[in-house]
């Protein structure tokens, strides 16, 4: 769903209710590796915002309403949301069961997957955090940030 109105997006989302934000991970500060990402993000027990800035002016936001975990099943609650923020604002998908994280199980693909279709996800974050696969192709990642939005 496309929207040019950021106020409409904020009103539609439950994100503004999460007022206490703290930076958990920054690829510029902590290094661009999945190990550092997991170390800083997976121990946080509240909702998070993942921002992925890519070359070419693309920025994506993934709002995750539960704690991060590695699992062979999809997870995430009703308040999860995948957005493209730049160059245009798009709500790509929202709702439960949109998150899938695997780095260790050899029987399924590795990486972080966003979207309900695991075989053809909207976004896939590679293990090295250097590229983002989209339905339109692969983008080089400039930076990754994760913000904790809960009471921790």
TORGU-826829 format. One line per field, with one value per residue (C-alpha): residue in three letters; z, y, x. Coordinates in nm, 4 decimals. Example, Ala and Ser with C-alpha at 12.3 -4.5 7.8 and 13.67 -1.06 7.14 Angstrom:
<recs>
residu	ALA	SER
Z	0.7800	0.7140
Y	-0.4500	-0.1060
X	1.2300	1.3670
</recs>
This chain:
<recs>
residu	UNK	UNK	UNK	UNK	UNK	UNK	UNK	UNK	UNK	UNK	UNK	UNK	UNK	UNK	UNK	UNK	UNK	UNK	UNK	UNK	UNK	UNK	UNK	UNK	UNK	UNK	UNK	UNK	UNK	UNK	UNK	UNK	UNK	UNK	UNK	UNK	UNK	UNK	UNK	UNK	UNK	UNK	UNK	UNK	UNK	UNK	UNK	UNK	UNK	UNK	UNK	UNK	UNK	UNK	UNK	UNK	UNK	UNK	UNK	UNK	UNK	UNK	UNK	UNK	UNK	UNK	UNK	UNK	UNK	UNK	UNK	UNK	UNK	UNK	UNK	UNK	UNK	UNK	UNK	UNK	UNK	UNK	UNK	UNK	UNK	UNK	UNK	UNK	UNK	UNK	UNK	UNK	UNK	UNK	UNK	UNK	UNK	UNK	UNK	UNK	UNK	UNK	UNK	UNK	UNK	UNK	UNK	UNK	UNK	UNK	UNK	UNK	UNK	UNK	UNK	UNK	UNK	UNK	UNK	UNK	UNK	UNK	UNK	UNK	UNK	UNK	UNK	UNK	UNK	UNK	UNK	UNK	UNK	UNK	UNK	UNK	UNK	UNK	UNK	UNK	UNK	UNK	UNK	UNK	UNK	UNK	UNK	UNK	UNK	UNK	UNK	UNK
Z	0.0000	-0.1093	0.0954	0.0554	0.3805	0.6715	0.9194	0.7794	0.8188	1.1806	1.2565	1.0956	1.2827	1.6500	1.6509	1.7961	2.1185	2.1636	2.3047	2.4741	2.1975	2.2523	1.9910	2.0227	1.7134	1.4514	1.1760	1.1710	1.5438	1.6136	1.2806	0.9897	1.0877	1.1814	1.4973	1.6271	1.5162	1.7116	2.0151	2.0440	1.9322	2.0357	2.4091	2.3964	2.5130	2.3668	2.0289	1.7857	1.4717	1.2126	0.9626	0.6530	0.4351	0.0922	-0.1894	-0.4486	-0.1881	-0.0623	0.3078	0.4624	0.8079	0.9764	1.2918	1.5083	1.7976	1.9782	2.0806	1.8107	1.7964	1.5699	1.4755	1.2040	1.2071	1.1198	1.4116	1.4883	1.6077	1.4576	1.4926	1.2713	0.9641	0.6661	0.5065	0.2349	0.3602	0.0696	-0.2110	-0.1630	0.1400	0.0936	0.3470	0.1974	0.4400	0.7926	1.0404	1.2129	1.1001	0.8829	1.0503	0.9954	1.1218	1.0554	1.0823	1.2073	1.0719	0.7560	0.6301	0.5520	0.3937	0.6020	0.6694	0.8007	0.5953	0.5995	0.4585	0.4809	0.1798	0.2933	-0.0571	-0.2055	0.0800	0.0339	0.1844	0.2794	0.4843	0.3997	0.6781	0.6118	0.6357	0.3127	0.0802	0.0910	-0.1502	-0.2570	-0.4968	-0.7474	-0.7075	-0.4756	-0.3059	-0.1375	0.2264	0.3478	0.7128	0.9485	1.2762	1.5345	1.7922	2.1031	2.1574	2.4840	2.8542	2.8866
Y	0.0000	0.3302	0.6470	0.9832	1.1041	1.0224	1.1414	0.8776	0.6186	0.7198	0.7156	0.3712	0.2265	0.1469	0.2524	0.6030	0.4365	0.3025	0.6180	0.5026	0.4316	0.3258	0.2210	-0.1478	-0.1936	0.0213	-0.1347	0.1810	0.1580	-0.2174	-0.3585	-0.5006	-0.8675	-1.1006	-1.2045	-0.8445	-0.7928	-1.0978	-1.0058	-0.6614	-0.7375	-1.0895	-1.0271	-0.7344	-0.8435	-0.5672	-0.4377	-0.3059	-0.1000	-0.2235	0.0391	-0.0723	0.1991	0.0847	0.2421	0.4054	0.5929	0.3053	0.2817	0.0070	-0.0162	-0.3370	-0.2932	-0.6047	-0.6282	-0.9200	-1.0136	-1.1456	-1.5177	-1.7813	-2.0335	-2.2820	-2.1348	-1.7874	-1.5514	-1.1977	-1.0578	-0.8558	-0.5264	-0.6267	-0.4085	-0.3876	-0.0446	0.1196	0.4719	0.6140	0.7087	0.6646	0.5510	0.2123	-0.0211	-0.3479	-0.5903	-0.6015	-0.8576	-1.1726	-1.4449	-1.2240	-1.2875	-1.5824	-1.6002	-1.8930	-1.9070	-2.2589	-2.5115	-2.6676	-2.7940	-2.4445	-2.1255	-1.8996	-1.5317	-1.3070	-1.3182	-1.0595	-1.1401	-1.4249	-1.6183	-1.7845	-1.9156	-1.5656	-1.3132	-0.9395	-0.8797	-1.1056	-0.9834	-1.1810	-1.3245	-1.0788	-0.7789	-0.6491	-0.6991	-0.6982	-0.9108	-0.7567	-0.8763	-0.6312	-0.7440	-0.7113	-0.3862	-0.3083	-0.2117	0.1177	0.0815	-0.1178	0.0104	-0.1504	0.0547	-0.0889	0.0591	-0.0984	-0.0392	-0.2072
X	0.0000	0.1490	0.1231	0.2915	0.1419	0.3752	0.1101	-0.1271	0.1449	0.2054	-0.1673	-0.2036	0.0919	0.1123	0.4775	0.4261	0.3091	0.6617	0.8161	1.1354	1.3885	1.7485	1.9993	2.0855	2.2999	2.4668	2.6770	2.8899	2.9630	2.9574	3.0756	2.8827	2.8537	2.5710	2.7584	2.7655	2.4035	2.2860	2.4965	2.3371	1.9808	1.8789	1.9087	1.6624	1.3159	1.0965	0.9772	1.2385	1.2800	1.5293	1.6493	1.8380	1.9934	2.1061	2.3002	2.0803	1.8765	1.6636	1.5757	1.3657	1.2107	1.1029	0.8957	0.9145	0.6710	0.8355	1.1875	1.4199	1.4913	1.6319	1.3670	1.2774	0.9249	0.7965	0.7321	0.6186	0.2869	0.0053	0.1961	0.4898	0.5328	0.7668	0.8040	1.0049	1.0824	1.2806	1.2720	0.8946	0.6970	0.5333	0.3759	0.5001	0.3393	0.2014	0.0743	0.1912	0.4292	0.6528	0.9883	1.2189	1.5771	1.8102	2.1874	2.2504	1.9983	2.1367	1.8002	1.6645	1.8043	2.0292	1.9679	1.6943	1.3756	1.0966	0.7526	0.5053	0.6365	0.9581	1.0351	1.0043	1.0393	0.9913	1.3356	1.6256	1.9189	2.2311	2.4487	2.7310	2.4944	2.6456	2.3494	1.9719	1.7736	1.4427	1.1760	1.3303	1.6929	1.9891	2.0943	2.4258	2.3824	2.5278	2.4212	2.2019	2.0563	1.8312	1.6444	1.4817	1.1363	1.0280	1.0703	1.4126
</recs>
